[in-house]
């Protein structure tokens, strides 16, 4: 599937100013890349350190509605802050809601989770894959800002393998464990125990004073 760059503009945020780049695939689906300290098109010097990069799949419930059922919103916020602090990096915001199954099916899966099924079994019970995301757009998006090696901000080793498959060298996997609470600790445990995610710390829920 082919991807093309459409346009870019400055995006001021509470974390700092990003360059926001828009891409579109052959099906008309839009993807976003936020960058800091990366040149347009010109490749980075070989001696330059690998930029800090987060591949983040769209999560309306977590990113926009601050859902506590997942850790997506806190991960996005922490990545934005970390990349601004690093001074060089990117967030690839991919439009593949619900690990690629779409918003409606994700809410159907939520209903099954409310009945006691874990996130993986809920997808399978709906006849859907456990993870339908694809990452073929990452290479063209990163090539647009001259990046062919990254420090990847992720707990998911599959993302490291996918980037390597598409010609992007991952020089370091940087853990990202944030937003753990009593609503999502079982969800995160499923990602660790059944989906291979790596957590260097215990899944101890953060104290949420708003619920007291």
Secondary structure, DSSP 8 states (H G I E B T S, - for coil): --EEEEEEEEEEETTEEEEEEEEEETT--EEEEEEES--SSS---TTS--EEEEEEE--IIIIIT--SSSSHHHHHHHHHHHHHHHSSEEEEEE--TTTTT-HHHHHHHHHHHHTT--HHHHHHHTT--S-----THHHHHHHTTT--EEEEE-SBHHHHHHHHHTT-EEEEEE-------TTTHHHHHHHHHHH-B--SS-------GGG-
